[in-house]
Amino acid sequence: ALTREHEALYNFVENNKQICTEKEKQKMLNRLTKSAEIQARVDEEYFLANTQGHQMRLKWENTLKNCYQIILELEKQRIEVLCNILNRYNLHMSSFEKTLKHSQKQIEQVVQRVDMDEDIKKLVEENNITVEGSKAEFLIADYYEEDNKSFMSKDRRKAAIKFKLQRLEDTIAKTRKDREGLEKLMKTYAANPSFSNQQNREEIELLLDEITLKLNLLEATSSKLSLTLSRIEGKPESCYPLSDSISKWKDKVRTVSTVSGILIGVDNETTACSLGKCKVLFNFTPEHENELTLKEGDLVDIYAKEENGWWFGALKGQKGHFPSGFVEELPVISSIQSSEG
């Protein structure tokens, strides 16, 4: 609403320059300057509020994860107690006379079938949510400049979006450095276990999950603004990572954007299991910091294949996204086939 009022005031000043006196013109310019300052301050507060909202959501997700672990441990303890009770009852019944032996054998058979790990596995399977149903949705920032029906001219919309993109890129660069620092700390702990304990490593893993999800949210917002800028400039709409995960819906008051299917800790999970290798056919120069630089003949490890035509992998110790159309996937030969050959 504040931006809409500012734009209306801006258009009013522009349209009435010729018919106003110098005093009235100066008065309107002063109002316009004050309105612009208020708009800039409110815009910054809106950005900080969105960032704080993401942080609170991440803390909430980790709290749920900790609660799940506590409940799982309590369930294990409960099953252990029940198993001990049954074992003691079995020993007690074995001391009775022959008249109770038949019943004792039946109880013994039931006790022998108790498998704590298998029971826990069945419990998890029965209460497990499918991958499709477990995709989380996060609200991301929507800006007035993205609306084609706004009062702003194309040039002013472009300038405003470029400013916000630059701010996002700066935040993404800082967040990526923070994540690299945590990854180095994790490697140090892994190489020197005496430097930390299990609790410290778990806390670092949680922080790494938080900062990875924060980075994905910032990159999704950047992709959304980049697509809007391409439409304004009349350029072909490039396919950005996570762009297929962003959806919009409108109500009578506002437009809301959400990003779904973001995986926490995607780097750690994908590096644990490579899908294979691919050979680079054409050179590729990245346009974003989360993309790999490819040169013809390079061999890239594939960790994930996204539906939007972008893959995630690693090259020379660097991880990032790259277009699948620039590479050729190499055939995977299993260990069984090689041993037979």
C-alpha positions as CSV (number, residue, x, y, z in Angstrom):
1,A,0.0,0.0,0.0
2,L,2.9,2.4,0.8
3,T,4.5,1.7,-2.5
4,R,1.2,2.2,-4.4
5,E,0.7,5.6,-2.7
6,H,4.3,6.6,-3.5
7,E,3.9,5.7,-7.1
8,A,0.6,7.6,-7.3
9,L,2.3,10.7,-5.8
10,Y,5.2,10.3,-8.2
11,N,2.9,10.2,-11.2
12,F,0.9,13.1,-9.9
13,V,4.1,15.2,-9.6
14,E,5.3,14.2,-13.1
15,N,1.9,15.0,-14.7
16,N,1.4,18.4,-13.0
17,K,4.9,19.9,-13.4
18,Q,3.8,22.3,-16.1
19,I,0.7,23.7,-14.3
20,C,2.0,24.2,-10.8
21,T,3.7,27.2,-9.3
22,E,7.3,27.0,-8.1
23,K,6.1,27.0,-4.5
24,E,3.6,24.2,-5.1
25,K,6.1,22.3,-7.2
26,Q,8.7,22.5,-4.4
27,K,6.2,21.4,-1.8
28,M,5.2,18.3,-3.9
29,L,8.9,17.5,-4.5
30,N,9.5,17.6,-0.7
31,R,6.5,15.3,-0.2
32,L,7.9,12.9,-2.9
33,T,11.4,12.9,-1.3
34,K,10.0,12.1,2.1
35,S,7.8,9.4,0.7
36,A,10.8,7.8,-1.1
37,E,12.8,7.8,2.2
38,I,9.9,6.1,4.0
39,Q,9.5,3.6,1.2
40,A,13.2,2.7,1.3
41,R,13.1,2.2,5.1
42,V,10.0,0.1,5.0
43,D,11.4,-2.0,2.1
44,E,14.5,-2.8,4.2
45,E,12.4,-3.7,7.2
46,Y,10.3,-6.0,5.0
47,F,13.4,-7.8,3.8
48,L,14.7,-8.2,7.4
49,A,11.3,-9.5,8.6
50,N,11.3,-12.1,5.8
51,T,14.9,-13.2,6.8
52,Q,13.9,-13.5,10.4
53,G,10.8,-15.4,9.5
54,H,13.0,-17.9,7.6
55,Q,15.2,-18.3,10.7
56,M,12.3,-18.9,13.0
57,R,10.9,-21.5,10.6
58,L,14.3,-23.3,10.5
59,K,14.5,-23.4,14.3
60,W,11.0,-24.8,14.4
61,E,12.0,-27.6,11.9
62,N,15.0,-28.5,14.0
63,T,12.8,-28.6,17.2
64,L,10.5,-31.1,15.5
65,K,13.5,-33.2,14.4
66,N,14.8,-33.3,18.0
67,C,11.3,-34.2,19.3
68,Y,11.2,-37.1,16.8
69,Q,14.5,-38.4,18.1
70,I,13.4,-38.2,21.7
71,I,10.2,-40.0,21.0
72,L,12.1,-42.7,19.1
73,E,14.4,-43.2,22.1
74,L,11.5,-43.4,24.5
75,E,9.9,-46.0,22.3
76,K,13.0,-48.1,22.2
77,Q,13.3,-47.9,26.0
78,R,9.6,-49.0,26.3
79,I,10.2,-52.0,24.1
80,E,13.3,-52.9,26.1
81,V,11.4,-52.8,29.3
82,L,8.6,-54.9,27.9
83,C,11.2,-57.4,26.6
84,N,12.9,-57.6,30.0
85,I,9.5,-58.2,31.7
86,L,8.7,-61.0,29.3
87,N,12.1,-62.6,29.9
88,R,11.7,-62.5,33.7
89,Y,8.2,-63.9,33.4
90,N,9.5,-66.7,31.2
91,L,12.1,-67.6,33.8
92,H,9.5,-67.6,36.5
93,M,7.1,-69.8,34.6
94,S,9.8,-72.4,33.8
95,S,10.0,-73.3,37.6
96,F,6.5,-74.5,37.7
97,E,5.3,-78.1,37.5
98,K,4.6,-80.1,34.4
99,T,1.1,-78.8,34.3
100,L,2.2,-75.4,33.3
101,K,4.9,-76.4,30.9
102,H,2.6,-76.3,27.9
103,S,1.6,-72.8,28.6
104,Q,5.2,-71.9,29.4
105,K,6.3,-73.1,25.9
106,Q,3.7,-70.9,24.2
107,I,4.9,-67.9,26.1
108,E,8.5,-68.7,25.3
109,Q,7.8,-68.9,21.6
110,V,6.2,-65.4,21.7
111,V,9.2,-64.0,23.7
112,Q,11.6,-65.5,21.2
113,R,9.9,-63.7,18.3
114,V,10.5,-60.3,20.0
115,D,12.9,-58.3,17.8
116,M,13.3,-54.7,19.0
117,D,15.0,-53.4,15.8
118,E,12.5,-55.1,13.6
119,D,9.6,-53.7,15.6
120,I,11.1,-50.2,15.4
121,K,11.5,-50.6,11.7
122,K,7.8,-51.6,11.3
123,L,6.7,-48.7,13.4
124,V,8.7,-46.2,11.3
125,E,7.3,-47.8,8.0
126,E,3.7,-47.6,9.3
127,N,4.1,-44.0,10.2
128,N,6.4,-42.9,7.4
129,I,5.2,-40.2,5.1
130,T,5.9,-40.5,1.4
131,V,8.6,-38.3,-0.2
132,E,5.9,-36.5,-2.2
133,G,3.9,-35.8,0.9
134,S,6.9,-34.7,2.9
135,K,7.9,-31.7,0.7
136,A,7.9,-28.6,2.8
137,E,6.6,-25.3,1.5
138,F,8.1,-21.9,2.4
139,L,6.8,-18.4,1.8
140,I,9.3,-16.2,0.0
141,A,9.3,-12.5,-0.4
142,D,7.1,-10.9,-3.1
143,Y,7.9,-7.3,-4.2
144,Y,5.7,-4.6,-5.7
145,E,8.0,-4.3,-8.7
146,E,7.1,-7.8,-9.8
147,D,3.5,-6.9,-10.5
148,N,2.9,-6.0,-14.2
149,K,-0.1,-3.9,-13.2
150,S,1.8,-1.6,-10.9
151,F,2.1,2.1,-11.5
152,M,5.8,1.9,-12.0
153,S,7.4,2.4,-15.4
154,K,9.6,-0.4,-16.9
155,D,12.8,1.5,-16.3
156,R,12.1,2.1,-12.6
157,R,10.9,-1.5,-12.2
158,K,14.2,-2.8,-13.8
159,A,16.3,-0.5,-11.5
160,A,14.4,-1.6,-8.4
161,I,14.7,-5.3,-9.2
162,K,18.4,-5.0,-10.1
163,F,19.0,-3.4,-6.7
164,K,17.1,-6.2,-4.9
165,L,19.0,-8.8,-6.9
166,Q,22.3,-7.3,-6.0
167,R,21.3,-7.3,-2.3
168,L,20.3,-11.0,-2.6
169,E,23.6,-11.9,-4.4
170,D,25.6,-10.2,-1.5
171,T,23.6,-12.1,1.1
172,I,24.0,-15.4,-0.9
173,A,27.8,-14.9,-1.1
174,K,28.0,-14.3,2.7
175,T,25.8,-17.3,3.4
176,R,27.8,-19.5,1.1
177,K,31.0,-18.4,2.9
178,D,29.4,-19.3,6.3
179,R,28.4,-22.7,4.9
180,E,31.9,-23.3,3.6
181,G,33.3,-22.5,7.1
182,L,30.9,-25.0,8.7
183,E,31.9,-27.6,6.1
184,K,35.6,-27.1,6.8
185,L,34.8,-27.4,10.6
186,M,33.0,-30.7,9.9
187,K,36.0,-32.0,7.9
188,T,38.3,-31.0,10.8
189,Y,36.2,-32.8,13.3
190,A,36.0,-35.9,11.1
191,A,39.8,-35.9,10.6
192,N,40.5,-35.3,14.3
193,P,37.7,-36.8,16.5
194,S,39.5,-35.7,19.7
195,F,38.7,-32.1,18.8
196,S,35.0,-32.5,19.5
197,N,32.4,-34.8,20.9
198,Q,29.2,-36.3,19.4
199,Q,27.0,-33.5,20.6
200,N,29.2,-30.8,19.0
201,R,29.2,-32.7,15.7
202,E,25.4,-33.0,15.8
203,E,25.0,-29.2,16.5
204,I,27.3,-28.4,13.6
205,E,25.2,-30.7,11.3
206,L,22.1,-28.9,12.4
207,L,23.6,-25.5,11.7
208,L,24.8,-26.7,8.3
209,D,21.2,-27.9,7.5
210,E,19.9,-24.5,8.6
211,I,22.3,-22.5,6.5
212,T,21.9,-24.8,3.4
213,L,18.1,-24.3,3.5
214,K,18.5,-20.6,4.0
215,L,20.8,-20.5,1.0
216,N,18.2,-22.4,-1.1
217,L,15.5,-20.0,-0.1
218,L,17.7,-17.0,-1.0
219,E,18.6,-18.6,-4.4
220,A,14.9,-19.3,-5.1
221,T,14.0,-15.7,-4.4
222,S,16.9,-14.6,-6.7
223,S,15.6,-17.0,-9.5
224,K,12.1,-15.5,-9.2
225,L,13.4,-11.9,-9.5
226,S,15.7,-12.9,-12.4
227,L,12.8,-14.4,-14.3
228,T,10.7,-11.2,-13.7
229,L,13.6,-9.1,-15.0
230,S,13.9,-11.2,-18.1
231,R,10.2,-10.6,-18.9
232,I,10.6,-6.9,-18.4
233,E,13.6,-6.7,-20.6
234,G,12.0,-8.9,-23.2
235,K,14.8,-11.4,-23.1
236,P,14.2,-15.2,-23.4
237,E,13.4,-16.7,-20.0
238,S,16.3,-18.8,-18.9
239,C,15.8,-21.8,-16.7
240,Y,17.2,-21.2,-13.3
241,P,17.8,-23.8,-10.5
242,L,14.7,-24.2,-8.3
243,S,12.6,-22.2,-10.7
244,D,10.3,-25.2,-11.2
245,S,9.7,-25.4,-7.4
246,I,8.3,-21.9,-7.2
247,S,4.5,-21.4,-7.4
248,K,2.3,-18.4,-7.0
249,W,-1.3,-18.0,-5.9
250,K,-3.5,-14.9,-5.7
251,D,-6.3,-13.8,-3.4
252,K,-8.3,-10.6,-3.4
253,V,-5.6,-8.6,-1.6
254,R,-2.2,-9.9,-2.6
255,T,0.0,-12.3,-4.6
256,V,1.9,-14.9,-2.6
257,S,4.9,-17.0,-3.8
258,T,5.9,-20.3,-2.2
259,V,8.8,-22.6,-2.9
260,S,8.4,-26.3,-2.2
261,G,10.4,-29.5,-2.2
262,I,13.6,-27.9,-0.8
263,L,15.8,-30.5,0.8
264,I,17.8,-29.7,3.9
265,G,21.4,-30.7,3.6
266,V,21.3,-31.6,0.0
267,D,25.0,-31.3,-0.5
268,N,25.9,-33.7,2.3
269,E,23.3,-36.2,1.1
270,T,24.2,-36.1,-2.6
271,T,27.9,-36.4,-2.1
272,A,27.4,-39.6,-0.1
273,C,25.9,-41.3,-3.2
274,S,27.1,-40.5,-6.7
275,L,24.7,-41.3,-9.5
276,G,27.6,-41.6,-12.0
277,K,29.8,-39.4,-14.2
278,C,29.2,-37.3,-17.3
279,K,31.5,-35.8,-19.9
280,V,31.3,-32.1,-20.8
281,L,30.5,-31.6,-24.5
282,F,30.5,-27.8,-24.6
283,N,32.0,-25.0,-22.6
284,F,29.6,-23.4,-20.1
285,T,30.1,-20.0,-18.3
286,P,28.0,-19.7,-15.1
287,E,25.7,-16.7,-14.6
288,H,25.2,-17.4,-10.8
289,E,27.5,-18.3,-8.0
290,N,25.8,-21.7,-7.4
291,E,26.6,-22.9,-11.0
292,L,29.7,-24.8,-12.2
293,T,32.2,-23.6,-14.8
294,L,32.4,-26.4,-17.5
295,K,35.1,-26.9,-20.1
296,E,34.9,-29.4,-22.9
297,G,36.3,-32.8,-21.9
298,D,35.8,-32.3,-18.1
299,L,34.4,-35.2,-16.1
300,V,31.7,-34.3,-13.6
301,D,30.4,-36.4,-10.8
302,I,26.5,-36.4,-10.9
303,Y,24.8,-36.2,-7.5
304,A,21.2,-35.2,-8.4
305,K,19.1,-34.8,-11.5
306,E,16.4,-32.1,-11.4
307,E,13.3,-32.1,-13.5
308,N,14.0,-28.6,-14.9
309,G,16.9,-29.7,-17.0
310,W,19.6,-28.8,-14.4
311,W,21.8,-31.3,-12.6
312,F,23.8,-31.0,-9.4
313,G,27.3,-32.4,-9.2
314,A,31.0,-31.8,-8.4
315,L,34.0,-30.9,-10.5
316,K,37.6,-30.4,-9.1
317,G,36.3,-30.1,-5.5
318,Q,33.6,-27.5,-6.4
319,K,29.9,-28.3,-6.1
320,G,27.1,-26.7,-8.1
321,H,24.4,-26.8,-10.7
322,F,24.9,-27.2,-14.5
323,P,22.7,-27.7,-17.5
324,S,22.2,-31.3,-18.6
325,G,22.2,-30.3,-22.3
326,F,25.9,-29.5,-22.1
327,V,27.0,-32.9,-21.0
328,E,26.8,-36.6,-22.0
329,E,26.2,-39.1,-19.2
330,L,28.8,-42.0,-19.2
331,P,27.6,-45.6,-18.8
332,V,27.8,-47.0,-15.3
333,I,29.5,-50.5,-15.1
334,S,28.6,-52.3,-11.9
335,S,31.1,-54.2,-9.8
336,I,29.5,-57.5,-10.6
337,Q,29.8,-57.0,-14.4
338,S,33.5,-56.0,-14.1
339,S,34.3,-59.0,-12.0
340,E,32.7,-61.3,-14.5
341,G,34.6,-59.7,-17.3
